[in-house]
């Protein structure tokens, strides 16, 4: 069967359960007491914001499509070819999407956001609708789990449950200094506690659908489009999330951008999403 955007959209509808329409199932965490602001290091000069006229001057172009195997079949899922499905000769699949660098330094809550949402705390942004990325992951064989839970929907009491779902390997493919690079996305994220790249892996939480009660005829809204396409801090709206507690409170953020490894602002980057097959017991 030929995979078309229409079929992908049908896959999305099949892959998101009705429970995602219940906002209580992923209720927001109770507001914590105000945390003290993060104080700058007195021994370090304050960061100098880039001159708007200089932003993008050194941006690297988008490399050619990074096929895992020369014999792979690559199908565009959108007319502008910003979202691709690659099928290897062994029939395993992975998803490729285009993005660009929007942040190179500072604290992080998100790795990949939807354009015009969370660029102030995300390394990459994409114009691709997160619903279509979700559907492409379904077509690649990934199974979504559930977003993070902070509150028990039945009791209203705090009850943390981490995000679940199939593990997704996230790679970046880009040019820097004229050379091609491909490596795990974690290498762009530094853990402030260990001073090493982030060790956690992402899972396909699957975000949720919101039905507007004031507009019942409108299609449900896929809430990862709020910004959390690939999250680092835990969010109920995340499509991909970390299955461990990661605070989103400013005073407790533990991950920063590895500036020296990231190409210039507005550089084009392929993000590669590869479902990780479960090991047979």
N, C-alpha and C positions, 0 to 999 in steps of 0.2 A: 504494500500500500504506500502510495506517495504521501510523504509528510508535508502538509501545508499549514500556513498560519491558522486556518480554520480548524484543522484537526488538532493542532496544538492547543487552541483555545478550549476545545471540547475536553482535551485531556486535563486542562486546569480545572474545569468544572467537576470532572470525575474525581480529581485528586484532592480537592478541598472538601472536607466533611461539613455537614450542617452545623456541627458544634462550634465551628469557627465563627458563626454568626452571633454567638452568645457572648456579649461583652463581659459578663460576670466571670466567665471561665478563665479569663486572663486579666482579672482586675488589677488595677495599678497598685503598687505598693503604697502603704500609708506614708504621708510626708514625714521625713525625718526632721529632727531638730536642725536648725541652721548650722552649717559647718563653717569653721573659720576659713577665710579666703586663703588660697595658696600664695605664700609669700615668695617673691623672687629672690634668687640667690644674690646677696649683696656683692659677692666677688665677681659676678658676671654682668657685663653691660646688658641693658635691655635690648631685646631684638629690634632691629630696624625694619620697619615695614617696607616691602619692595615698592619701588617707583612704578605706578600703574603703566607708565609708558614703556617700561622695560619688561613687564610681565609677558611671557610667551616668546620673547625674542630668541631664546635658546631652546625652545621646545623641540623635542624630537618627534619625527613623524611616526605614524603607525607602521609597524613592520608588516611584511607579508603574513598571510595566515599561517600560524604555527602548527602544522599537521604533525601528529604524533608518529605517523607512519606514512611514507610516500604513497602507499597504496590506499590510504584512508579515503573514504567518501565524505565530502563536506557539503552540507545542504544549508542554504540560507533560510532562516525562519521568518525574516522580515525583508521587505523589498529593498531597504537600504543596506542590507547585508551587515548590520551591526550585531546580529545574533545568529550564530551558526551552530549546527549539530554535526559533530564529527563521528563517523562510524569506522572503527578500525577493521582490519581484515578478520580479526577474531570476534567481531560483532559487539565488542564493548564500545561504549559511547562516552563522549564528553561534550560539554557546552563551552562555546567561546563567545565572548561579548567584548565590545569595544568600550573603552573608558578613557578618562584623561586625569592627569595629576592636578589636584586642586589644593593640596596642603603638603608641605614638606617638613614642617617642624611644629612641635607643641603636643599637648595632651590629646589622646584619641578616645573616642567612644564608638566610632564606626570605621570600617575599612573602606567600604564602597557604599556611597549614598546615591539616591536619585538626584538628578540635576535640580538645582535651585531649592535644596532642602537643608542639608547639614554639612555644607562644605567647610564650615569653620572647625569641624572636629572629625573630618574624614579625609583620608589620603587620596582616594579616587572618587570620581562621580561618573555617572552614566546617564545617557538620555533614554536608554531602553526601559520600557515599562517592566516593573518587577513581576507583574502577572505573567508576562511572556517568558521571563527567565525561569520562574517557577514551573511553567508548563514545559519548557525545554528540559529541565531537570527530570520531570516525569517521563518525558520521551527518552531520556538517557538511562532510565531504569531506577532512578532514585525514589525512595519512599519517604514522604514527610512524616514527622512525628507530631509534637505539640510544642507551642511556644512556652517560654518560661512562665511559671506561676508564682506570684508573691503572696496571694491571699486565697484561702479556701473559699470557693464560691458558695458553699452551703452554710458555713459557720461565720464567715466574715473575719476569721482570725488569720493572723500571719501564718503562712504555710508555704515555704519555698520549695518549689520543684523545678529542677533545671530543665532547660530545653532538651528535647529528644528528637530522634530522627536518624536517618542514614548519615554516616560520616561523608563529608565532601572535602576532597583535596582541592585547595585553592592555589593556583599558580599564577604568576605574572610573567608576561613576555613583552619585552620592550627594548628600545635602544637607549644607550647612555654612553656619551663620549664616542658615538659612532659605532659602538660594538653591541651585538645582540646579547641579551641576558634572558634566561628562563630559570625561575626558582620559586620555592614556596612563598606565598604572600607573607608568611610569618617573619621573613627576613627583613621586611620593611617596618616591623613593629618591635620595639625594644621594651622588655620588661624592666621597669625601674628597680625592682627588688633584686633581680639576678644579674642585671646589666647584659643580658643575652637576648636573642630573639625569642619572641613569644612561643611557648611550648605547646599551647592548647590547639586542638583541632576543632573545626567547625562541624555542626550537624545541621541537617535540613529540617529546621523547626517548622517552616511552612507559613509563618505569619498568620493572618486571619482575615476574614471578610466582614465588612461593616455594612449593614443595611440601614440606610437613612430613613428613620420613621416619618420624616416630613416629606419624603419623596419615594413612596413605596414602589413606584414603577421604574425607578432608576436601578441600573445594575449594581450589585454590591461593590463596595470599594475595597481594593486590596491594600491593606494598611502598611505593608512594607514600602509603599510609595511615599509614605511620610518621611522616609530617609533611611531606614535601617534595612538596606538590602543585604549587606554582610556586616553584622554588628560585632563589636568587641565588648562593650558593656551589655548587660542583659536588658532586653526590651521585649515586651509582649508582641510587638509588631514585626519583629525580625524575621526575615526569610531564612538566613543562615545566622546561627547564634553559637556561642560557646556553651558547652554543657557543664559549666562550673560557675560558681558565684563571682560575678565581676560587677563592682559597684559603678553607678553612673553619677555618684555625688562628686562634685569637683575636687573636694579635699581628699578623696580616696581613689582617684584615677591612678592606675599603675602602669599605663602603657603610653609610650610616646613614639613619634615618627623617627625612624632611623634616617635622618636627613642626608647623610653622606652617601647612602645607597640609593636614594630616590632620584629619578631624572628630573630635569627642570619643570617648573610649573607649566601646565597645559600640554605637556608631552602626552602622546597617545600611547595607550597600553592595552594589550589583550589580557583579559581576565579569563582564566581557564578553570572550569568547574568539573571535577571528575569524581563521580560516585565511587566510594571505596567498597569493594565487594566484601561481604562478610566471610570470615574464615570458616571453612567447614569443620565441624567438631568431629 
